[in-house]
Amino acid sequence: MIAMTATVWPVESLRALPLLAQNLRRHYEHILLFTDQMLVVVPKVGPVLVSDKCGRMRLDIVGESQAEIVKKIDGLEKALRSRLPGVRLRIEWDRSSTIPVPFR
């Protein structure tokens, strides 16, 4: 299993991340895990672990193959941008060394 972690932050507006989190909760099935963490089910992507980390959003996904991960990353980035039209988001992906607990 491959785990990837994204760090997301707005280029201009600091208010964008709370709006994004609110839109994810409003439009997708989700489970609140802690006050700063939720598991969101994004269509065509699957479950995404969303965490609030000091003014940045952290997203964790897992996949069985590199091809699956590439599809999930592309689908997730499109979903995020569609939830905040007109807001420029910076998204940086890194391979994670561990599988987050909700995916085990």
MOPAC internal coordinates of N, CA, C and O (Angstrom, degrees):
PM7 1SCF
backbone

  N    0.0000 0     0.00 0     0.00 0    0    0    0
  C    1.4465 1     0.00 0     0.00 0    1    0    0
  C    1.5351 1   108.33 1     0.00 0    2    1    0
  O    1.2310 1   121.02 1   -39.86 1    3    2    1
  N    1.3225 1   115.66 1   140.14 1    3    2    1
  C    1.4661 1   122.53 1  -179.98 1    5    3    2
  C    1.5275 1   108.45 1  -109.97 1    6    5    3
  O    1.2310 1   120.45 1   -47.79 1    7    6    5
  N    1.3247 1   116.75 1   132.21 1    7    6    5
  C    1.4649 1   122.03 1   177.21 1    9    7    6
  C    1.5211 1   109.11 1  -114.51 1   10    9    7
  O    1.2310 1   120.93 1   -44.65 1   11   10    9
  N    1.3218 1   115.83 1   135.35 1   11   10    9
  C    1.4589 1   122.29 1   177.68 1   13   11   10
  C    1.5241 1   108.67 1  -126.30 1   14   13   11
  O    1.2310 1   121.36 1   -35.00 1   15   14   13
  N    1.3334 1   114.99 1   145.00 1   15   14   13
  C    1.4521 1   122.00 1   179.14 1   17   15   14
  C    1.5179 1   109.15 1  -124.94 1   18   17   15
  O    1.2310 1   121.02 1   -47.26 1   19   18   17
  N    1.3201 1   115.66 1   132.74 1   19   18   17
  C    1.4606 1   121.24 1   176.38 1   21   19   18
  C    1.5136 1   109.35 1  -113.91 1   22   21   19
  O    1.2310 1   121.07 1   -36.15 1   23   22   21
  N    1.3122 1   115.57 1   143.85 1   23   22   21
  C    1.4563 1   122.06 1   170.04 1   25   23   22
  C    1.5232 1   105.91 1  -111.05 1   26   25   23
  O    1.2310 1   120.71 1   -52.53 1   27   26   25
  N    1.3234 1   116.25 1   127.47 1   27   26   25
  C    1.4615 1   122.12 1  -175.82 1   29   27   26
  C    1.5201 1   108.87 1  -122.35 1   30   29   27
  O    1.2310 1   121.05 1   -46.93 1   31   30   29
  N    1.3344 1   115.61 1   133.07 1   31   30   29
  C    1.4539 1   119.38 1   172.45 1   33   31   30
  C    1.5241 1   108.73 1  -150.70 1   34   33   31
  O    1.2310 1   120.59 1   -29.39 1   35   34   33
  N    1.3275 1   116.48 1   150.61 1   35   34   33
  C    1.4581 1   120.29 1  -179.27 1   37   35   34
  C    1.5269 1   110.45 1   -75.94 1   38   37   35
  O    1.2310 1   121.15 1   -32.85 1   39   38   37
  N    1.3175 1   115.41 1   147.15 1   39   38   37
  C    1.4595 1   120.16 1   179.06 1   41   39   38
  C    1.5284 1   110.19 1   -74.47 1   42   41   39
  O    1.2310 1   119.73 1   141.15 1   43   42   41
  N    1.3368 1   118.12 1   -38.85 1   43   42   41
  C    1.4665 1   120.85 1  -176.43 1   45   43   42
  C    1.5273 1   114.23 1  -111.22 1   46   45   43
  O    1.2310 1   119.87 1   121.98 1   47   46   45
  N    1.3146 1   117.86 1   -58.02 1   47   46   45
  C    1.4523 1   122.50 1  -167.61 1   49   47   46
  C    1.5252 1   113.07 1   -94.06 1   50   49   47
  O    1.2310 1   120.33 1   -53.76 1   51   50   49
  N    1.3204 1   116.97 1   126.24 1   51   50   49
  C    1.4608 1   120.85 1   176.59 1   53   51   50
  C    1.5252 1   111.78 1   -72.80 1   54   53   51
  O    1.2310 1   120.36 1   158.09 1   55   54   53
  N    1.3197 1   116.92 1   -21.91 1   55   54   53
  C    1.4663 1   121.76 1  -178.71 1   57   55   54
  C    1.5264 1   112.37 1   -76.64 1   58   57   55
  O    1.2310 1   120.07 1   168.66 1   59   58   57
  N    1.3299 1   117.46 1   -11.34 1   59   58   57
  C    1.4626 1   121.24 1  -174.33 1   61   59   58
  C    1.5284 1   113.12 1   -64.88 1   62   61   59
  O    1.2310 1   119.38 1   140.73 1   63   62   61
  N    1.3280 1   118.78 1   -39.27 1   63   62   61
  C    1.4627 1   119.98 1  -176.59 1   65   63   62
  C    1.5263 1   113.55 1   -66.62 1   66   65   63
  O    1.2310 1   118.78 1   135.86 1   67   66   65
  N    1.3234 1   119.93 1   -44.14 1   67   66   65
  C    1.4685 1   117.78 1   174.57 1   69   67   66
  C    1.5304 1   112.12 1   -60.70 1   70   69   67
  O    1.2310 1   120.16 1   144.17 1   71   70   69
  N    1.3327 1   117.30 1   -35.83 1   71   70   69
  C    1.4656 1   120.36 1   176.91 1   73   71   70
  C    1.5252 1   110.92 1   -66.39 1   74   73   71
  O    1.2310 1   120.63 1   139.77 1   75   74   73
  N    1.3142 1   116.41 1   -40.23 1   75   74   73
  C    1.4596 1   120.29 1   178.33 1   77   75   74
  C    1.5259 1   110.52 1   -63.09 1   78   77   75
  O    1.2310 1   120.03 1   133.83 1   79   78   77
  N    1.3139 1   117.56 1   -46.17 1   79   78   77
  C    1.4624 1   120.98 1   178.65 1   81   79   78
  C    1.5292 1   110.77 1   -60.53 1   82   81   79
  O    1.2310 1   120.51 1   138.23 1   83   82   81
  N    1.3188 1   116.63 1   -41.77 1   83   82   81
  C    1.4586 1   121.42 1   178.31 1   85   83   82
  C    1.5319 1   110.44 1   -63.34 1   86   85   83
  O    1.2310 1   120.05 1   136.86 1   87   86   85
  N    1.3339 1   117.50 1   -43.14 1   87   86   85
  C    1.4588 1   121.20 1   179.11 1   89   87   86
  C    1.5256 1   111.77 1   -65.00 1   90   89   87
  O    1.2310 1   120.05 1   141.54 1   91   90   89
  N    1.3268 1   117.52 1   -38.46 1   91   90   89
  C    1.4573 1   120.37 1   177.66 1   93   91   90
  C    1.5265 1   110.48 1   -62.88 1   94   93   91
  O    1.2310 1   120.49 1   136.36 1   95   94   93
  N    1.3339 1   116.66 1   -43.64 1   95   94   93
  C    1.4662 1   120.61 1   178.34 1   97   95   94
  C    1.5211 1   111.28 1   -64.62 1   98   97   95
  O    1.2310 1   120.43 1   141.13 1   99   98   97
  N    1.3096 1   116.79 1   -38.87 1   99   98   97
  C    1.4557 1   121.64 1  -175.97 1  101   99   98
  C    1.5282 1   112.55 1   -72.10 1  102  101   99
  O    1.2310 1   119.98 1   142.44 1  103  102  101
  N    1.3346 1   117.65 1   -37.56 1  103  102  101
  C    1.4602 1   120.75 1  -170.01 1  105  103  102
  C    1.5239 1   115.34 1  -102.59 1  106  105  103
  O    1.2310 1   119.82 1   165.73 1  107  106  105
  N    1.3206 1   117.94 1   -14.27 1  107  106  105
  C    1.4605 1   120.32 1  -177.24 1  109  107  106
  C    1.5198 1   110.56 1  -126.99 1  110  109  107
  O    1.2310 1   121.51 1   -28.64 1  111  110  109
  N    1.3239 1   114.72 1   151.36 1  111  110  109
  C    1.4534 1   119.84 1   172.99 1  113  111  110
  C    1.5277 1   108.19 1   -61.69 1  114  113  111
  O    1.2310 1   120.45 1   -43.10 1  115  114  113
  N    1.3234 1   116.75 1   136.90 1  115  114  113
  C    1.4599 1   119.70 1  -177.05 1  117  115  114
  C    1.5291 1   111.02 1  -152.45 1  118  117  115
  O    1.2310 1   121.80 1   -18.76 1  119  118  117
  N    1.3296 1   114.16 1   161.24 1  119  118  117
  C    1.4627 1   122.27 1   175.47 1  121  119  118
  C    1.5229 1   106.73 1  -130.82 1  122  121  119
  O    1.2310 1   120.26 1   -55.74 1  123  122  121
  N    1.3284 1   117.12 1   124.26 1  123  122  121
  C    1.4601 1   120.57 1   174.97 1  125  123  122
  C    1.5234 1   108.40 1   -77.90 1  126  125  123
  O    1.2310 1   120.59 1   -56.27 1  127  126  125
  N    1.3196 1   116.48 1   123.73 1  127  126  125
  C    1.4540 1   121.06 1  -179.73 1  129  127  126
  C    1.5268 1   111.12 1   -95.83 1  130  129  127
  O    1.2310 1   120.69 1   134.74 1  131  130  129
  N    1.3170 1   116.28 1   -45.26 1  131  130  129
  C    1.4604 1   124.51 1   176.55 1  133  131  130
  C    1.5179 1   106.68 1  -141.92 1  134  133  131
  O    1.2310 1   119.41 1    -1.23 1  135  134  133
  N    1.3183 1   118.73 1   178.77 1  135  134  133
  C    1.4603 1   120.50 1  -179.59 1  137  135  134
  C    1.5284 1   111.63 1   -65.09 1  138  137  135
  O    1.2310 1   119.78 1   155.12 1  139  138  137
  N    1.3261 1   118.03 1   -24.88 1  139  138  137
  C    1.4598 1   120.84 1  -178.11 1  141  139  138
  C    1.5278 1   113.00 1  -116.22 1  142  141  139
  O    1.2310 1   120.57 1  -162.84 1  143  142  141
  N    1.3498 1   116.51 1    17.16 1  143  142  141
  C    1.4616 1   118.81 1  -176.54 1  145  143  142
  C    1.5269 1   110.46 1  -148.26 1  146  145  143
  O    1.2310 1   121.20 1   -42.31 1  147  146  145
  N    1.3669 1   115.31 1   137.69 1  147  146  145
  C    1.4529 1   120.47 1   176.48 1  149  147  146
  C    1.5212 1   109.68 1  -145.75 1  150  149  147
  O    1.2310 1   121.26 1   -23.47 1  151  150  149
  N    1.3057 1   115.19 1   156.53 1  151  150  149
  C    1.4527 1   122.62 1   175.51 1  153  151  150
  C    1.5202 1   106.56 1  -106.53 1  154  153  151
  O    1.2310 1   120.56 1   -61.13 1  155  154  153
  N    1.3351 1   116.53 1   118.87 1  155  154  153
  C    1.4600 1   122.53 1  -176.01 1  157  155  154
  C    1.5197 1   108.56 1  -113.64 1  158  157  155
  O    1.2310 1   120.31 1   -44.04 1  159  158  157
  N    1.3315 1   117.02 1   135.96 1  159  158  157
  C    1.4565 1   121.03 1   177.11 1  161  159  158
  C    1.5263 1   107.69 1  -100.70 1  162  161  159
  O    1.2310 1   121.02 1   -71.70 1  163  162  161
  N    1.3377 1   115.65 1   108.30 1  163  162  161
  C    1.4616 1   122.37 1  -178.85 1  165  163  162
  C    1.5272 1   107.95 1   -98.13 1  166  165  163
  O    1.2310 1   119.50 1   -54.43 1  167  166  165
  N    1.3432 1   118.56 1   125.57 1  167  166  165
  C    1.4639 1   120.34 1   178.95 1  169  167  166
  C    1.5283 1   111.88 1   -55.20 1  170  169  167
  O    1.2310 1   120.75 1   -39.60 1  171  170  169
  N    1.3150 1   116.18 1   140.40 1  171  170  169
  C    1.4635 1   125.49 1  -179.85 1  173  171  170
  C    1.5339 1   113.04 1    67.97 1  174  173  171
  O    1.2310 1   120.19 1  -178.10 1  175  174  173
  N    1.3240 1   117.24 1     1.90 1  175  174  173
  C    1.4654 1   121.92 1   177.70 1  177  175  174
  C    1.5255 1   109.38 1  -119.56 1  178  177  175
  O    1.2310 1   120.72 1   133.50 1  179  178  177
  N    1.3144 1   116.22 1   -46.50 1  179  178  177
  C    1.4503 1   121.43 1  -176.42 1  181  179  178
  C    1.5145 1   110.89 1   101.42 1  182  181  179
  O    1.2310 1   120.15 1    19.88 1  183  182  181
  N    1.3249 1   117.32 1  -160.12 1  183  182  181
  C    1.4630 1   119.98 1  -177.09 1  185  183  182
  C    1.5305 1   112.19 1   -71.24 1  186  185  183
  O    1.2310 1   121.75 1   -40.62 1  187  186  185
  N    1.3325 1   114.26 1   139.38 1  187  186  185
  C    1.4632 1   122.60 1   178.60 1  189  187  186
  C    1.5225 1   107.06 1  -131.29 1  190  189  187
  O    1.2310 1   120.51 1   -53.78 1  191  190  189
  N    1.3205 1   116.64 1   126.22 1  191  190  189
  C    1.4597 1   121.35 1   175.83 1  193  191  190
  C    1.5207 1   107.69 1   -85.82 1  194  193  191
  O    1.2310 1   120.31 1   -61.66 1  195  194  193
  N    1.3315 1   117.01 1   118.34 1  195  194  193
  C    1.4632 1   123.11 1  -176.58 1  197  195  194
  C    1.5195 1   108.51 1  -111.48 1  198  197  195
  O    1.2310 1   120.82 1   -56.13 1  199  198  197
  N    1.3390 1   116.04 1   123.87 1  199  198  197
  C    1.4709 1   121.60 1  -179.76 1  201  199  198
  C    1.5192 1   109.70 1  -127.37 1  202  201  199
  O    1.2310 1   120.96 1   -36.58 1  203  202  201
  N    1.3332 1   115.77 1   143.42 1  203  202  201
  C    1.4636 1   121.58 1   175.45 1  205  203  202
  C    1.5192 1   107.59 1   -94.13 1  206  205  203
  O    1.2310 1   120.55 1   -60.31 1  207  206  205
  N    1.3223 1   116.55 1   119.69 1  207  206  205
  C    1.4633 1   121.55 1  -177.16 1  209  207  206
  C    1.5275 1   111.11 1  -127.31 1  210  209  207
  O    1.2310 1   120.18 1   -92.83 1  211  210  209
  N    1.3212 1   117.26 1    87.17 1  211  210  209
  C    1.4682 1   123.06 1   172.43 1  213  211  210
  C    1.5319 1   113.43 1    50.85 1  214  213  211
  O    1.2310 1   120.11 1  -119.44 1  215  214  213
  N    1.2943 1   117.39 1    60.56 1  215  214  213
  C    1.4588 1   120.83 1   176.67 1  217  215  214
  C    1.5119 1   114.57 1    81.82 1  218  217  215
  O    1.2310 1   120.40 1  -175.65 1  219  218  217
  N    1.3054 1   116.84 1     4.35 1  219  218  217
  C    1.4611 1   122.26 1   175.63 1  221  219  218
  C    1.5228 1   107.85 1  -131.49 1  222  221  219
  O    1.2310 1   121.35 1   -25.73 1  223  222  221
  N    1.3107 1   115.03 1   154.27 1  223  222  221
  C    1.4458 1   120.05 1   178.47 1  225  223  222
  C    1.5266 1   107.94 1  -105.87 1  226  225  223
  O    1.2310 1   120.77 1   -43.49 1  227  226  225
  N    1.3146 1   116.12 1   136.51 1  227  226  225
  C    1.4658 1   121.16 1   176.87 1  229  227  226
  C    1.5201 1   107.64 1  -110.42 1  230  229  227
  O    1.2310 1   121.03 1   -47.07 1  231  230  229
  N    1.3317 1   115.63 1   132.93 1  231  230  229
  C    1.4526 1   122.15 1   179.27 1  233  231  230
  C    1.5198 1   108.70 1  -122.49 1  234  233  231
  O    1.2310 1   120.42 1   -49.24 1  235  234  233
  N    1.3220 1   116.80 1   130.76 1  235  234  233
  C    1.4601 1   121.51 1   177.65 1  237  235  234
  C    1.5190 1   109.14 1  -120.20 1  238  237  235
  O    1.2310 1   121.03 1   -46.86 1  239  238  237
  N    1.3400 1   115.64 1   133.14 1  239  238  237
  C    1.4556 1   122.00 1   175.70 1  241  239  238
  C    1.5260 1   108.36 1  -133.15 1  242  241  239
  O    1.2310 1   120.73 1   -19.77 1  243  242  241
  N    1.3240 1   116.22 1   160.23 1  243  242  241
  C    1.4555 1   121.64 1   175.03 1  245  243  242
  C    1.5173 1   109.35 1  -134.10 1  246  245  243
  O    1.2310 1   121.06 1   -25.66 1  247  246  245
  N    1.3332 1   115.57 1   154.34 1  247  246  245
  C    1.4533 1   121.33 1   177.52 1  249  247  246
  C    1.5127 1   110.36 1  -153.09 1  250  249  247
  O    1.2310 1   121.17 1   -17.49 1  251  250  249
  N    1.3187 1   115.36 1   162.51 1  251  250  249
  C    1.4620 1   121.19 1  -178.13 1  253  251  250
  C    1.5273 1   112.89 1   -82.20 1  254  253  251
  O    1.2310 1   120.23 1   155.24 1  255  254  253
  N    1.3522 1   117.17 1   -24.76 1  255  254  253
  C    1.4615 1   120.19 1  -177.18 1  257  255  254
  C    1.5233 1   110.06 1  -143.72 1  258  257  255
  O    1.2310 1   121.10 1   -14.41 1  259  258  257
  N    1.3142 1   115.50 1   165.59 1  259  258  257
  C    1.4682 1   120.32 1   177.91 1  261  259  258
  C    1.5276 1   110.60 1   -62.52 1  262  261  259
  O    1.2310 1   120.22 1   140.82 1  263  262  261
  N    1.3391 1   117.18 1   -39.18 1  263  262  261
  C    1.4699 1   121.03 1   179.12 1  265  263  262
  C    1.5314 1   110.71 1   -62.30 1  266  265  263
  O    1.2310 1   120.27 1   138.26 1  267  266  265
  N    1.3229 1   117.09 1   -41.74 1  267  266  265
  C    1.4624 1   121.11 1   178.31 1  269  267  266
  C    1.5274 1   110.67 1   -64.44 1  270  269  267
  O    1.2310 1   120.19 1   137.96 1  271  270  269
  N    1.3195 1   117.24 1   -42.04 1  271  270  269
  C    1.4636 1   121.75 1   179.06 1  273  271  270
  C    1.5267 1   110.61 1   -61.99 1  274  273  271
  O    1.2310 1   120.09 1   136.48 1  275  274  273
  N    1.3166 1   117.44 1   -43.52 1  275  274  273
  C    1.4696 1   120.93 1   179.70 1  277  275  274
  C    1.5275 1   110.18 1   -60.19 1  278  277  275
  O    1.2310 1   119.93 1   136.61 1  279  278  277
  N    1.3360 1   117.74 1   -43.39 1  279  278  277
  C    1.4695 1   121.19 1   178.07 1  281  279  278
  C    1.5271 1   111.24 1   -63.63 1  282  281  279
  O    1.2310 1   120.77 1   138.27 1  283  282  281
  N    1.3337 1   116.13 1   -41.73 1  283  282  281
  C    1.4654 1   119.50 1  -179.76 1  285  283  282
  C    1.5243 1   111.55 1   -66.46 1  286  285  283
  O    1.2310 1   120.07 1   138.64 1  287  286  285
  N    1.3216 1   117.47 1   -41.36 1  287  286  285
  C    1.4642 1   120.83 1   178.83 1  289  287  286
  C    1.5206 1   109.81 1   -61.54 1  290  289  287
  O    1.2310 1   120.25 1   132.88 1  291  290  289
  N    1.3163 1   117.12 1   -47.12 1  291  290  289
  C    1.4616 1   121.27 1  -179.48 1  293  291  290
  C    1.5289 1   110.75 1   -61.13 1  294  293  291
  O    1.2310 1   120.57 1   133.14 1  295  294  293
  N    1.3349 1   116.52 1   -46.86 1  295  294  293
  C    1.4632 1   120.32 1   179.97 1  297  295  294
  C    1.5118 1   112.84 1   -64.40 1  298  297  295
  O    1.2310 1   120.24 1   140.72 1  299  298  297
  N    1.3263 1   117.15 1   -39.28 1  299  298  297
  C    1.4577 1   120.89 1  -179.66 1  301  299  298
  C    1.5237 1   111.24 1   -68.43 1  302  301  299
  O    1.2310 1   120.16 1   136.88 1  303  302  301
  N    1.3243 1   117.31 1   -43.12 1  303  302  301
  C    1.4681 1   119.74 1   178.20 1  305  303  302
  C    1.5264 1   111.10 1   -61.55 1  306  305  303
  O    1.2310 1   120.07 1   139.13 1  307  306  305
  N    1.3296 1   117.48 1   -40.87 1  307  306  305
  C    1.4785 1   120.50 1   176.83 1  309  307  306
  C    1.5243 1   110.84 1   -63.22 1  310  309  307
  O    1.2310 1   120.37 1   137.50 1  311  310  309
  N    1.3368 1   116.90 1   -42.50 1  311  310  309
  C    1.4667 1   120.78 1   179.69 1  313  311  310
  C    1.5230 1   111.11 1   -63.37 1  314  313  311
  O    1.2310 1   119.82 1   137.40 1  315  314  313
  N    1.3275 1   117.95 1   -42.60 1  315  314  313
  C    1.4697 1   121.20 1   179.76 1  317  315  314
  C    1.5225 1   110.90 1   -63.14 1  318  317  315
  O    1.2310 1   120.84 1   133.37 1  319  318  317
  N    1.3176 1   116.00 1   -46.63 1  319  318  317
  C    1.4688 1   119.36 1  -178.52 1  321  319  318
  C    1.5269 1   111.64 1   -66.83 1  322  321  319
  O    1.2310 1   120.00 1   148.64 1  323  322  321
  N    1.3228 1   117.60 1   -31.36 1  323  322  321
  C    1.4665 1   119.63 1   178.78 1  325  323  322
  C    1.5272 1   111.39 1   -71.73 1  326  325  323
  O    1.2310 1   119.82 1   155.21 1  327  326  325
  N    1.3256 1   117.96 1   -24.79 1  327  326  325
  C    1.4583 1   121.76 1   179.03 1  329  327  326
  C    1.5299 1   111.99 1   -79.14 1  330  329  327
  O    1.2310 1   119.75 1   161.15 1  331  330  329
  N    1.3338 1   118.08 1   -18.85 1  331  330  329
  C    1.4691 1   122.29 1   178.36 1  333  331  330
  C    1.5338 1   109.59 1  -132.33 1  334  333  331
  O    1.2310 1   119.96 1  -112.28 1  335  334  333
  N    1.3185 1   117.68 1    67.72 1  335  334  333
  C    1.4667 1   118.76 1  -178.67 1  337  335  334
  C    1.5272 1   111.07 1   -62.19 1  338  337  335
  O    1.2310 1   120.93 1   -42.80 1  339  338  337
  N    1.3106 1   115.84 1   137.20 1  339  338  337
  C    1.4635 1   121.31 1   178.52 1  341  339  338
  C    1.5174 1   114.61 1    85.98 1  342  341  339
  O    1.2310 1   119.91 1   171.60 1  343  342  341
  N    1.3330 1   117.77 1    -8.40 1  343  342  341
  C    1.4557 1   121.63 1   179.35 1  345  343  342
  C    1.5274 1   107.86 1  -101.91 1  346  345  343
  O    1.2310 1   120.98 1   -53.99 1  347  346  345
  N    1.3180 1   115.73 1   126.01 1  347  346  345
  C    1.4632 1   119.41 1   178.73 1  349  347  346
  C    1.5268 1   109.70 1   -83.18 1  350  349  347
  O    1.2310 1   121.51 1   -55.23 1  351  350  349
  N    1.3200 1   114.71 1   124.77 1  351  350  349
  C    1.4624 1   121.05 1   178.61 1  353  351  350
  C    1.5149 1   109.70 1  -111.07 1  354  353  351
  O    1.2310 1   120.96 1   -37.36 1  355  354  353
  N    1.3033 1   115.76 1   142.64 1  355  354  353
  C    1.4560 1   120.97 1   172.47 1  357  355  354
  C    1.5249 1   106.56 1  -104.08 1  358  357  355
  O    1.2310 1   121.06 1   -52.06 1  359  358  357
  N    1.3361 1   115.58 1   127.94 1  359  358  357
  C    1.4569 1   121.33 1  -177.24 1  361  359  358
  C    1.5266 1   108.02 1  -128.74 1  362  361  359
  O    1.2310 1   120.78 1   -58.79 1  363  362  361
  N    1.3218 1   116.11 1   121.21 1  363  362  361
  C    1.4657 1   121.27 1   178.24 1  365  363  362
  C    1.5175 1   109.04 1  -119.07 1  366  365  363
  O    1.2310 1   120.59 1   -52.80 1  367  366  365
  N    1.3286 1   116.47 1   127.20 1  367  366  365
  C    1.4638 1   122.98 1  -178.90 1  369  367  366
  C    1.5198 1   111.39 1  -104.81 1  370  369  367
  O    1.2310 1   121.01 1   -38.74 1  371  370  369
  N    1.3246 1   115.68 1   141.26 1  371  370  369
  C    1.4629 1   123.18 1   174.21 1  373  371  370
  C    1.5209 1   108.45 1  -138.54 1  374  373  371
  O    1.2310 1   121.31 1   -31.91 1  375  374  373
  N    1.3024 1   115.09 1   148.09 1  375  374  373
  C    1.4674 1   119.36 1   174.97 1  377  375  374
  C    1.5266 1   107.80 1   -75.48 1  378  377  375
  O    1.2310 1   120.97 1   -46.90 1  379  378  377
  N    1.3081 1   115.76 1   133.10 1  379  378  377
  C    1.4631 1   121.33 1  -178.09 1  381  379  378
  C    1.5241 1   109.79 1   -91.34 1  382  381  379
  O    1.2310 1   120.80 1   -35.85 1  383  382  381
  N    1.3161 1   116.08 1   144.15 1  383  382  381
  C    1.4652 1   120.41 1  -179.30 1  385  383  382
  C    1.5291 1   112.35 1   -83.16 1  386  385  383
  O    1.2310 1   120.16 1   163.81 1  387  386  385
  N    1.3357 1   117.29 1   -16.19 1  387  386  385
  C    1.4563 1   120.76 1  -179.82 1  389  387  386
  C    1.5335 1   110.40 1  -131.48 1  390  389  387
  O    1.2310 1   121.11 1   -24.41 1  391  390  389
  N    1.2976 1   115.48 1   155.59 1  391  390  389
  C    1.4663 1   122.01 1   175.81 1  393  391  390
  C    1.5335 1   107.06 1   -87.73 1  394  393  391
  O    1.2310 1   119.37 1   -57.16 1  395  394  393
  N    1.3462 1   118.81 1   122.84 1  395  394  393
  C    1.4663 1   119.80 1   178.65 1  397  395  394
  C    1.5414 1   111.48 1   -57.38 1  398  397  395
  O    1.2310 1   120.79 1   -33.60 1  399  398  397
  N    1.2947 1   116.09 1   146.40 1  399  398  397
  C    1.4668 1   123.14 1  -175.00 1  401  399  398
  C    1.5268 1   113.27 1   -51.16 1  402  401  399
  O    1.2310 1   118.11 1   134.58 1  403  402  401
  N    1.3438 1   121.20 1   -45.42 1  403  402  401
  C    1.4723 1   118.79 1  -178.56 1  405  403  402
  C    1.5359 1   114.25 1   -61.24 1  406  405  403
  O    1.2310 1   119.65 1   161.59 1  407  406  405
  N    1.3328 1   118.27 1   -18.41 1  407  406  405
  C    1.4627 1   121.04 1  -179.16 1  409  407  406
  C    1.5286 1   113.22 1   -96.07 1  410  409  407
  O    1.2310 1   120.09 1   176.42 1  411  410  409
  N    1.3051 1   117.44 1    -3.58 1  411  410  409
  C    1.4777 1   119.98 1  -177.31 1  413  411  410
  C    1.5029 1   111.00 1   -79.72 1  414  413  411
  O    1.2310 1   120.10 1   180.00 1  415  414  413

